[in-house]
Structure formats: structure tokens, C-alpha cells
Amino acid sequence: MKDHIRRCIYLIDQFNYIRLIATIISLITLFIAVNTQNPINNDGILYLQTAEAFANSGWQEAIKHFNWPFYSIFIAWLSKLTHLSFENSTYVLNAVLLVIIVISFIALIEESGGSRFVQFLGALIILSHPQLHHYQHYIVRGFGYWAFSLLAFLNFIRFYKHLKWRHALGWGIFISVAILFRPEGLVICCFGPLVLLFRAKTTRWNKLGNTLKAYSFNIIAISIIIAWWLNMPNRTIAQLGKFRHWDQLQNGLTLLSTNINEKAVLVSQTILNDYSNKWGLTMVISGLTGIYLYKLVATLWPVHALLFGHAFWKRLMPAEKGIKRVIIYFSILNLVIPAIFLGQRFFVLSRFLMPASLLLLLWTPFSLHYIMQKWLDKKTVIKNNFVFPVLSIVFLIMFIYAFVPPNQSKAYITTAGTWLKHNMPQQSKLYTNNFRLSYYSEKKFMEWDISDNLIIPEWSSDDFVALKTKQKHYEKIKNTLLTLKLKPGKIFANKEGNMIAVFRFIKNK
């Protein structure tokens, strides 16, 4: 068996089409993921509505829907170019972005000193990564941020190595595009190039010059934006300074400190007693640390976290010391951003940790390769006789799972919305507690829930009520709505007991 594996390793080391095959597989997995009846996520609906607003009324209307509308603008442009619907244009855009993520990841492993077989392992890891696979059927601007921040980082690594202008410009251009998807890219753009000041075997003035090279495109771009802004009528620098995200960028640490101290005081006053109230701040910080570590491991995935720790501890990445320093520095930057967000908002989503996770994942194929070599070389050590086979089974399962369509337990929402679209009169309003129903029904939407108010404002006999609820609550809701002269209609449910119950107003004879 080991001889067969050695032969496979040799063949893969001679194979020149790893990235092409990885591209094809990534497109297949994305097609499977999006080709379901599951409803679009709430953020995705917002982005599509913003794209429609931009296509119909331009920039000003798009800003009213969402204050950072560039992802939606890309969707609108692609829709106009391809004549596809906004939804299908989004999936085409996401396909391109997913390919960029996969190709950039493999290229970064090569830049880190990975052999062709290690690149193959990297392709296997990124294609089968559960969190990345989880988001494939979502419409999230994170895809654009992850793709272009990885591409920017790839160019920065090459600039760090070779100090060529094309790589400096590549870094500046791609990090600027990443910022258009998520504004926190500004932090990476501002602080990332500073690592050049610590580049070995470079004089002090050359370090400064190289750092300015890395900033050159962004300095020019900012100058052009300011000049364009000032040439517009009734525009001033002060107005530009009122940009919504400046406060977060300028005062993020202050907001963090204020929020944590306020929560610590609250814990001391409401939970702790006179003997322990001094530990309020410790409880808050330790709790947030636990949340952060849990979410990081869940995003990175436990087996990948173990492989990263093993590779980092054993120093298995063969890249020169300076490249490792750059990878670690950018990883820390990407870890700090969601940590600050967690301290300010007291929650953090996995997709906020994906940029850092993608950089930490760069270490994992080196660990997997090391464990495999130990297994191939040694015959008597027990631990080296089962670790690699177990890891092989785990990654094989994850790879196969990447081709499994997502659970369609929420397809009933799409079905309900489509039914409402075809059965509601054109002038009818829809009262619902589910935002996605309004998107699929394409009807005027009034947010209403039976738990909020038993009075339905401004209703007419042609209006519909569609409530998302649990099957066990249906009878109680039906009896309550009968008192409001609403009769039960169509029901859409899944196997888990979730349902959409449609009601119509009883017309007076």
C-alpha cells in the first residue's frame, strides 16, 4: 500500500494542472450548492435589492438601501453585461471569486515553499473546507473580500521577495478592490506594508522606499478621490470626514475600551457581590476570549486547527524566515479586526474570521505532508501507523461532503413565497414576520407578527397574512387570528416542524 502511495506522490509531483483541476472542482461544488430551493439569506436579499436600486436609479438610491453598496454595484454591472437576473449574476460573480480564492491559496502555498504535492494537499484542504463550503450557497460580500485580500497578499509576498514594481501595484490594486467589498480592508491596507520596515538584508532607506512603493497606488487613488470630491459642487473635506466608517476606524479601540468597561460595571453590580465585584472586568474579558477562541476553532475547523498548531510548533513551513514573518503579521492583523468587533458588539460571525482562517490554513498542508512522510518512513512506531490513515479518512469524508447539496430544510419558505406571488392579487399587501417571503412574493411588505400587536393597521379585504411559526403553535395562532376575522389558508412546512401559515381576511358579505 505504501508503495502505491509513493507512486501517486511521484505522479502528482509531475502533474502540471493542479490549479486547473481545482478550478473545475470548485465550480462544480458551487453549482451543486446553489442549485437548491433554499431561500436566499437576508443579507443576500438586501444586496440584490441594492443592485436593483442602483440599476434603476443610480448611486444615490443604492446608498439609501445599503451604505457600502459596491458588491451590489458589481452585481448590477454584471447583470447588465450578461443580461442575467440579479440573482444569477451574483452566482456567476461568486463563482469567479471562489476560483480566485482557490487559485490564490494554492499559489500562496507555492510561494511558501510547498512542493507540487504539498500544493495538491492544499487544494484538497481548501476545496473541502467545511466553512468555505457552508457559505457557497450564500450571497455574501465576504466572498469578494476573501478573494481579493488573498490575491493582494499573494502580490505582497512576491513584492517582499523580489521588490518589483508590478507586485507593489498588484498589492495596491487588489487590496483596494477588497476594500470595496468590506471596509475593514482599510486596516490591512494601512498597516500591512509596515512589515517591510523589518525586512532583513535591506538598508534603512531602502526599507522606507520599499514601504512607500507598497503604499504608492493607494496614495494616488486617495488623492484622486479627494480631488474628485472637492470638484463636486458643495463638497468639502469636512463632509468627506463624516463618512460613516471613519468613526469606527479612528475610534475603534476607544469604543472597545468603553464598551468592555461598561459591561464590567454591569456584571459587578448585577452578578457579583461585595467580595467579588472587583473581578467584573476579568469575567468579561475571559468570557469574550472564550467566545473568540471557540469561533476561531469552529471557523478554522478542529482538525485544521490541530494541523496548524502542529505545523507552527514544528516549524514545518519551509519558506524563508522573512516570508513566515509576513504571514504571521498579516494573520495577526486579520485576527485583531474581529477581536475588536467582538469587544464592541459582543458577538462575532464565522465569516468575519475567514480571512485569518485562510492564512492560518496555509500551514496545514505542510503538517499533513509531514505526518504522511513519517507514516511512510517508519514501520514500528504505533502513533505513526494510525494518525495518517485517520486523517486521510477525515479529509476524504470532507472532500466527498463538498459534493453533497446543502440541507433543503428551508425550501418551504421559497415555495411559500412563490405561491403568494402567483395567488395574491396585484394590489394586495402582505403582512408577514419573515423578510424573505416579501422578496419571493414580490408584493408590498408590511412587517407584522401576532406576538407584537393584535391590531393589523391599514388592512383591506384583499390582503394576506403569512407567518413563520412552529407547527406546535399553529392551532393557537389560528384561533387567535380567527378573532381578527382571518381564515386559515395554505400551509407550507418542513420535516422539522417549521412552517409558513397563510391567512386571508374574511370578506364581509
Phi and psi in degrees as a GROMACS rama.xvg file:
@    title "Ramachandran Plot"
@    xaxis  label "Phi"
@    yaxis  label "Psi"
@TYPE xy
-64.383  -33.5006  LYS-2
-64.7659  -38.4806  ASP-3
-63.9486  -40.6776  HIS-4
-65.4861  -42.465  ILE-5
-60.7697  -39.7278  ARG-6
-65.3715  -39.3335  ARG-7
-64.7632  -41.3099  CYS-8
-60.0925  -43.0827  ILE-9
-62.0991  -43.7875  TYR-10
-65.617  -40.6932  LEU-11
-65.7314  -37.3864  ILE-12
-63.6662  -21.0265  ASP-13
-95.6005  -5.19815  GLN-14
-83.8412  130.942  PHE-15
-104.197  5.12733  ASN-16
-121.781  32.4987  TYR-17
-61.5424  -44.1198  ILE-18
-69.057  -36.527  ARG-19
-64.4894  -46.9784  LEU-20
-63.8667  -40.6818  ILE-21
-61.6739  -38.6299  ALA-22
-61.8529  -47.0912  THR-23
-62.319  -44.2995  ILE-24
-64.4866  -40.9903  ILE-25
-62.7781  -38.0148  SER-26
-68.5492  -37.7185  LEU-27
-63.8965  -46.9973  ILE-28
-64.0255  -36.9621  THR-29
-66.5725  -41.8876  LEU-30
-60.3678  -43.293  PHE-31
-63.441  -40.8009  ILE-32
-66.2254  -39.7904  ALA-33
-88.6106  -15.3606  VAL-34
-86.3594  57.5744  ASN-35
-132.352  174.54  THR-36
-95.5139  7.37528  GLN-37
-63.7188  144.206  ASN-38
-71.4475  157.162  PRO-39
-68.8131  143.361  ILE-40
-63.721  157.642  ASN-41
-58.3951  -43.9508  ASN-42
-61.2195  -38.9828  ASP-43
-61.4206  -41.6049  GLY-44
-62.3933  -41.0868  ILE-45
-60.5225  -43.5234  LEU-46
-65.1629  -38.8019  TYR-47
-68.2643  -39.9378  LEU-48
-66.0382  -35.9404  GLN-49
-67.1303  -39.2028  THR-50
-61.9684  -42.3487  ALA-51
-64.6596  -40.7377  GLU-52
-62.6689  -41.2461  ALA-53
-65.5137  -42.486  PHE-54
-64.5463  -34.6858  ALA-55
-87.8537  -37.1979  ASN-56
-131.153  -1.92372  SER-57
92.2917  -169.806  GLY-58
-60.1053  -46.1093  TRP-59
-61.2366  -39.699  GLN-60
-71.9202  -35.9694  GLU-61
-63.1604  -40.7192  ALA-62
-60.7023  -33.5721  ILE-63
-66.6074  -30.4504  LYS-64
-80.8102  -42.516  HIS-65
-152.444  132.458  PHE-66
-80.0827  -4.50624  ASN-67
-133.215  73.9434  TRP-68
-89.7658  13.5973  PRO-69
-65.5251  -36.6793  PHE-70
-59.1454  -44.692  TYR-71
-65.2883  -35.1114  SER-72
-66.2833  -41.3508  ILE-73
-60.2469  -39.9949  PHE-74
-62.3152  -45.4075  ILE-75
-63.1635  -42.844  ALA-76
-63.0842  -43.1293  TRP-77
-66.1904  -38.0287  LEU-78
-62.6376  -41.1404  SER-79
-67.1698  -36.4948  LYS-80
-72.1457  -40.4544  LEU-81
-99.3774  -11.6265  THR-82
62.6868  24.4508  HIS-83
-90.3901  163.496  LEU-84
-65.3127  163.448  SER-85
-60.4621  -39.726  PHE-86
-65.0357  -48.4093  GLU-87
-67.2914  -33.5467  ASN-88
-63.5823  -36.964  SER-89
-62.9497  -42.2588  THR-90
-68.0853  -33.8547  TYR-91
-65.1242  -44.7428  VAL-92
-61.0957  -44.7456  LEU-93
-64.0775  -32.787  ASN-94
-62.9521  -44.052  ALA-95
-62.6519  -43.6052  VAL-96
-65.6102  -38.5709  LEU-97
-64.073  -40.9845  LEU-98
-61.6819  -42.0619  VAL-99
-60.7516  -42.408  ILE-100
-60.023  -48.91  ILE-101
-64.9004  -48.1497  VAL-102
-65.8806  -42.1668  ILE-103
-65.0017  -38.504  SER-104
-62.081  -46.2721  PHE-105
-65.0565  -40.6377  ILE-106
-64.0969  -36.3764  ALA-107
-66.8591  -35.5107  LEU-108
-64.4736  -39.3397  ILE-109
-63.3677  -43.4416  GLU-110
-65.8684  -23.861  GLU-111
-85.369  3.57341  SER-112
98.6051  11.7536  GLY-113
-75.8936  134.869  GLY-114
-69.2121  175.643  SER-115
-63.664  -35.1929  ARG-116
-69.7387  -37.259  PHE-117
-64.904  -36.2891  VAL-118
-63.7873  -37.1772  GLN-119
-62.3175  -43.1513  PHE-120
-63.281  -39.1219  LEU-121
-62.3128  -40.4257  GLY-122
-62.6644  -42.9473  ALA-123
-60.7232  -41.5783  LEU-124
-67.3667  -46.3346  ILE-125
-72.7863  -34.6213  ILE-126
-70.9453  -28.7214  LEU-127
-103.517  6.62274  SER-128
-65.2947  121.723  HIS-129
-59.3082  -41.3441  PRO-130
-69.6514  -41.3649  GLN-131
-63.7438  -40.4822  LEU-132
-64.365  -36.9484  HIS-133
-59.9596  -38.2148  HIS-134
-86.9445  -0.543604  TYR-135
-65.0134  -30.7039  GLN-136
-95.1738  7.06138  HIS-137
-91.5258  153.78  TYR-138
-103.625  98.5666  ILE-139
-133.917  140.76  VAL-140
-71.6078  -12.4522  ARG-141
-56.849  -33.5998  GLY-142
-56.1019  -43.9465  PHE-143
-67.0293  -40.2685  GLY-144
-66.1025  -44.2853  TYR-145
-63.1556  -42.9092  TRP-146
-64.3075  -51.6178  ALA-147
-79.3159  -24.7578  PHE-148
-71.2632  -36.0776  SER-149
-65.8646  -42.7678  LEU-150
-64.9402  -39.1988  LEU-151
-63.9968  -42.8882  ALA-152
-64.5449  -37.4931  PHE-153
-59.8991  -44.6232  LEU-154
-68.0448  -33.6722  ASN-155
-67.5588  -40.7229  PHE-156
-59.6213  -43.4057  ILE-157
-67.3689  -36.6627  ARG-158
-66.3027  -40.6643  PHE-159
-59.8659  -35.4625  TYR-160
-76.3837  -48.5137  LYS-161
-110.531  -15.9206  HIS-162
56.2652  42.2033  LEU-163
-101.629  145.324  LYS-164
-59.6676  -37.6607  TRP-165
-63.3963  -32.2611  ARG-166
-75.7953  -35.3963  HIS-167
-63.5924  -42.8607  ALA-168
-67.6103  -37.9751  LEU-169
-60.49  -44.4841  GLY-170
-57.9694  -49.9597  TRP-171
-62.7203  -42.6048  GLY-172
-66.9136  -48.2938  ILE-173
-73.2575  -33.1109  PHE-174
-71.23  -29.6652  ILE-175
-66.9328  -40.9267  SER-176
-65.3963  -39.9036  VAL-177
-59.3864  -39.0702  ALA-178
-61.8695  -33.1873  ILE-179
-64.3164  -23.7321  LEU-180
-86.6119  -43.5595  PHE-181
-142.251  127.194  ARG-182
-67.7856  -16.9997  PRO-183
-66.8416  -11.6106  GLU-184
-60.0858  -20.0389  GLY-185
-60.8256  -34.3112  LEU-186
-64.3411  -45.6996  VAL-187
-64.504  -41.1607  ILE-188
-63.0068  -40.7707  CYS-189
-75.8324  -41.0868  CYS-190
-101.509  -21.3563  PHE-191
-55.654  -53.2363  GLY-192
-63.1799  -13.9859  PRO-193
-63.5131  -19.6431  LEU-194
-65.6792  -19.581  VAL-195
-65.0817  -23.0402  LEU-196
-67.4543  -13.9944  LEU-197
-111.352  14.7981  PHE-198
-67.6328  129.975  ARG-199
-72.6407  158.855  ALA-200
57.1552  37.7176  LYS-201
-137.581  136.465  THR-202
-71.059  164.364  THR-203
-59.3903  -44.287  ARG-204
-69.866  -35.4687  TRP-205
-67.2505  -36.3683  ASN-206
-60.6461  -44.3279  LYS-207
-65.3423  -42.5403  LEU-208
-63.7463  -41.7457  GLY-209
-65.1988  -37.0336  ASN-210
-64.6278  -42.6888  THR-211
-64.9493  -33.5029  LEU-212
-59.7116  -44.4709  LYS-213
-64.8245  -31.0338  ALA-214
-86.6581  -10.4836  TYR-215
-56.6525  -50.2941  SER-216
-61.9871  -43.3906  PHE-217
-68.528  -34.8003  ASN-218
-63.5927  -44.3536  ILE-219
-64.4113  -44.0368  ILE-220
-61.9674  -43.6581  ALA-221
-64.7087  -38.9757  ILE-222
-62.4678  -42.038  SER-223
-65.362  -42.0834  ILE-224
-62.2977  -44.2618  ILE-225
-64.0787  -43.2672  ILE-226
-63.2297  -43.083  ALA-227
-62.7687  -41.3211  TRP-228
-63.7567  -45.057  TRP-229
-70.0433  -23.6397  LEU-230
-81.0722  -10.3101  ASN-231
-78.5393  147.239  MET-232
-64.5307  138.823  PRO-233
60.7624  34.292  ASN-234
-116.078  138.853  ARG-235
-133.021  166.344  THR-236
-61.5364  -36.5639  ILE-237
-60.2503  -38.72  ALA-238
-66.4912  -39.03  GLN-239
-63.3538  -32.8588  LEU-240
-70.8836  -12.765  GLY-241
-86.5535  4.61545  LYS-242
-49.6212  132.754  PHE-243
-54.084  -36.9718  ARG-244
-88.6311  -7.20915  HIS-245
-60.2743  -41.0982  TRP-246
-60.6081  -41.101  ASP-247
-65.3855  -41.2647  GLN-248
-70.5475  -39.0511  LEU-249
-81.298  -36.8389  GLN-250
-118.764  22.0669  ASN-251
-57.9226  -45.0877  GLY-252
-69.4054  -34.7919  LEU-253
-65.5767  -44.2532  THR-254
-62.3971  -38.8119  LEU-255
-60.7023  -51.3295  LEU-256
-61.5632  -44.0594  SER-257
-62.1084  -44.7137  THR-258
-66.7572  -44.1605  ASN-259
-64.3161  -41.723  ILE-260
-65.2296  -38.5201  ASN-261
-63.2641  -42.9462  GLU-262
-67.9504  -34.9299  LYS-263
-64.5694  -41.2954  ALA-264
-63.0716  -41.629  VAL-265
-62.9169  -42.8387  LEU-266
-63.3521  -44.0419  VAL-267
-61.6761  -36.8991  SER-268
-82.4248  -31.4109  GLN-269
-106.418  -23.2704  THR-270
-112.133  -46.7427  ILE-271
-87.3291  162.463  LEU-272
-105.525  -171.588  ASN-273
-62.6017  -26.8761  ASP-274
-84.21  -18.0185  TYR-275
-126.752  5.49368  SER-276
-66.7047  -15.9345  ASN-277
-72.2717  -10.6591  LYS-278
-95.6876  12.1899  TRP-279
-59.3744  -46.8836  GLY-280
-64.559  -38.6263  LEU-281
-63.1635  -41.1949  THR-282
-63.7678  -42.8413  MET-283
-65.265  -47.7773  VAL-284
-66.3046  -41.9853  ILE-285
-66.9106  -36.9913  SER-286
-64.3791  -45.2559  GLY-287
-64.3504  -37.3614  LEU-288
-63.088  -42.1149  THR-289
-63.2178  -43.4354  GLY-290
-60.3924  -44.7056  ILE-291
-63.996  -47.0048  TYR-292
-64.3802  -39.561  LEU-293
-62.1816  -47.2042  TYR-294
-66.3936  -35.1092  LYS-295
-65.5671  -47.162  LEU-296
-65.469  -38.8656  VAL-297
-65.2464  -35.23  ALA-298
-74.5794  -46.9412  THR-299
-66.9958  -32.7071  LEU-300
89.8148  134.85  TRP-301
-53.6255  -46.5475  PRO-302
-65.7154  -36.1931  VAL-303
-69.1293  -36.6574  HIS-304
-62.1299  -41.3055  ALA-305
-65.3013  -42.3461  LEU-306
-66.0426  -38.4781  LEU-307
-62.0324  -47.7159  PHE-308
-59.5621  -40.4455  GLY-309
-64.4276  -46.7963  HIS-310
-65.6143  -39.6156  ALA-311
-68.2602  -43.0278  PHE-312
-66.5345  -40.8649  TRP-313
-84.48  -5.3189  LYS-314
54.4601  54.7379  ARG-315
-85.1983  -17.9152  LEU-316
-71.3488  119.241  MET-317
-79.4648  -0.72007  PRO-318
-59.6468  153.54  ALA-319
-60.5004  158.948  GLU-320
-57.1686  -37.8328  LYS-321
-64.3768  -39.4872  GLY-322
-66.3174  -40.7065  ILE-323
-61.1585  -39.8089  LYS-324
-61.39  -40.9734  ARG-325
-64.8415  -44.962  VAL-326
-61.8148  -43.85  ILE-327
-65.1554  -42.1391  ILE-328
-62.5161  -46.2841  TYR-329
-68.9524  -33.3738  PHE-330
-62.8078  -43.1044  SER-331
-62.9558  -44.2062  ILE-332
-57.0904  -44.5639  LEU-333
-73.2348  -19.6296  ASN-334
-82.4954  -32.4492  LEU-335
-69.2178  -38.5849  VAL-336
-58.3183  -53.9215  ILE-337
-68.1501  -25.592  PRO-338
-65.204  -42.0733  ALA-339
-65.2682  -41.5359  ILE-340
-60.6256  -42.9647  PHE-341
-60.7904  -42.4157  LEU-342
-65.9842  -28.5485  GLY-343
-85.1268  -39.25  GLN-344
-108.201  -13.1402  ARG-345
63.5939  29.9644  PHE-346
-158.11  156.441  PHE-347
-149.399  137.194  VAL-348
-96.8631  155.228  LEU-349
-59.587  -35.963  SER-350
-68.2845  -20.8878  ARG-351
-71.4952  -24.8799  PHE-352
-94.9668  -2.78173  LEU-353
-62.971  -41.5052  MET-354
-57.9282  -44.0413  PRO-355
-66.7719  -40.254  ALA-356
-62.2168  -39.4371  SER-357
-63.1194  -35.4239  LEU-358
-73.9614  -38.7965  LEU-359
-67.1309  -30.7458  LEU-360
-65.2639  -19.6809  LEU-361
-60.0907  -23.8565  LEU-362
-81.2136  -25.3578  TRP-363
-64.6554  -39.6589  THR-364
-64.1392  -28.9338  PRO-365
-68.2444  -37.9692  PHE-366
-66.8523  -44.6471  SER-367
-61.8336  -40.1622  LEU-368
-66.3647  -40.5178  HIS-369
-63.2529  -45.4681  TYR-370
-63.9207  -39.283  ILE-371
-64.7953  -42.1057  MET-372
-64.5919  -39.9252  GLN-373
-62.1585  -39.7612  LYS-374
-66.0874  -37.4725  TRP-375
-73.0235  -33.2296  LEU-376
-86.7364  -31.6468  ASP-377
-108.357  142.476  LYS-378
-114.416  -18.2019  LYS-379
-110.504  -19.8134  THR-380
-77.0885  121.022  VAL-381
-61.2894  -44.9986  ILE-382
-63.1402  -28.8998  LYS-383
-85.9297  0.212856  ASN-384
-97.358  -12.2278  ASN-385
-127.138  -18.7822  PHE-386
-63.8524  -49.8034  VAL-387
-66.6376  -44.716  PHE-388
-57.4165  -39.5052  PRO-389
-65.2666  -45.0871  VAL-390
-61.7354  -38.6733  LEU-391
-61.0598  -43.0727  SER-392
-65.0991  -42.5117  ILE-393
-60.5837  -47.702  VAL-394
-71.3339  -31.039  PHE-395
-64.5656  -42.289  LEU-396
-63.1165  -44.576  ILE-397
-63.87  -37.4604  MET-398
-67.1308  -43.005  PHE-399
-65.2388  -38.6413  ILE-400
-62.1106  -28.028  TYR-401
-62.1691  -20.8395  ALA-402
-98.2079  3.01713  PHE-403
-89.673  127.454  VAL-404
-60.5754  149.286  PRO-405
-61.6202  155.415  PRO-406
-58.7839  127.482  ASN-407
-97.3767  36.1476  GLN-408
-68.0201  -16.3886  SER-409
-102.953  10.4563  LYS-410
-63.552  -23.2873  ALA-411
-62.5137  -27.3946  TYR-412
-67.8218  -44.4723  ILE-413
-62.1303  -44.2783  THR-414
-62.2952  -42.2896  THR-415
-63.964  -44.3464  ALA-416
-62.8143  -40.9631  GLY-417
-65.0465  -39.8814  THR-418
-63.4226  -43.2144  TRP-419
-62.741  -37.7199  LEU-420
-59.0092  -39.737  LYS-421
-90.8044  -12.735  HIS-422
-116.979  -11.873  ASN-423
-86.729  137.255  MET-424
-59.9628  154.457  PRO-425
-59.3793  -36.6721  GLN-426
-85.4892  -2.25595  GLN-427
-74.3433  151.279  SER-428
-103.785  153.029  LYS-429
-113.52  121.267  LEU-430
-100.005  119.378  TYR-431
-152.139  159.338  THR-432
-106.014  12.1387  ASN-433
-125.72  114.901  ASN-434
-61.4082  -36.077  PHE-435
-69.2867  -26.9768  ARG-436
-61.9274  -37.2019  LEU-437
-65.5196  -34.3986  SER-438
-67.9078  -47.4429  TYR-439
-75.7986  -27.7431  TYR-440
-80.6951  -21.9435  SER-441
58.27  36.0821  GLU-442
-116.325  161.841  LYS-443
-60.169  131.293  LYS-444
-110.995  127.376  PHE-445
-122.128  118.527  MET-446
-73.9042  123.818  GLU-447
-156.616  140.985  TRP-448
-138.346  145.242  ASP-449
-63.081  -25.7978  ILE-450
-77.7956  -15.9094  SER-451
-85.5574  -47.3229  ASP-452
-160.601  134.54  ASN-453
-88.4333  8.1401  LEU-454
-110.102  125.077  ILE-455
-99.2598  113.455  ILE-456
-77.0277  144.757  PRO-457
54.0942  38.1794  GLU-458
-91.3596  156.365  TRP-459
-130.399  170.759  SER-460
-69.0589  -15.1899  SER-461
-91.1584  -4.24974  ASP-462
-79.0834  159.356  ASP-463
-121.245  150.961  PHE-464
-119.579  127.626  VAL-465
-131.172  115.033  ALA-466
-116.426  134.386  LEU-467
-87.3614  125.903  LYS-468
-153.99  -175.034  THR-469
-98.9813  148.888  LYS-470
-59.429  -34.1696  GLN-471
-69.4084  -17.9459  LYS-472
-97.1091  -3.37059  HIS-473
-62.7008  -46.5839  TYR-474
-60.3204  -41.7756  GLU-475
-64.334  -42.9309  LYS-476
-65.3691  -41.2664  ILE-477
-62.1908  -44.553  LYS-478
-66.0066  -37.4578  ASN-479
-65.4363  -44.6139  THR-480
-70.9772  -24.1581  LEU-481
-63.1275  -31.7153  LEU-482
-69.5643  -20.0836  THR-483
-94.9617  13.123  LEU-484
63.5326  44.0217  LYS-485
-117.583  127.864  LEU-486
-102.475  143.694  LYS-487
-68.3703  147.02  PRO-488
-129.592  -130.3  GLY-489
-70.5809  147.041  LYS-490
-124.898  135.081  ILE-491
-125.036  123.744  PHE-492
-141.552  162.812  ALA-493
-115.386  -179.562  ASN-494
-72.0497  -19.252  LYS-495
-82.5031  -2.8835  GLU-496
94.1665  5.12584  GLY-497
-85.3605  147.713  ASN-498
-154.082  158.654  MET-499
-112.759  119.262  ILE-500
-106.986  124.157  ALA-501
-100.771  134.985  VAL-502
-129.5  148.826  PHE-503
-122.471  152.097  ARG-504
-73.8965  137.532  PHE-505
-78.1746  120.374  ILE-506
-77.7257  137.509  LYS-507
-73.6112  133.333  ASN-508
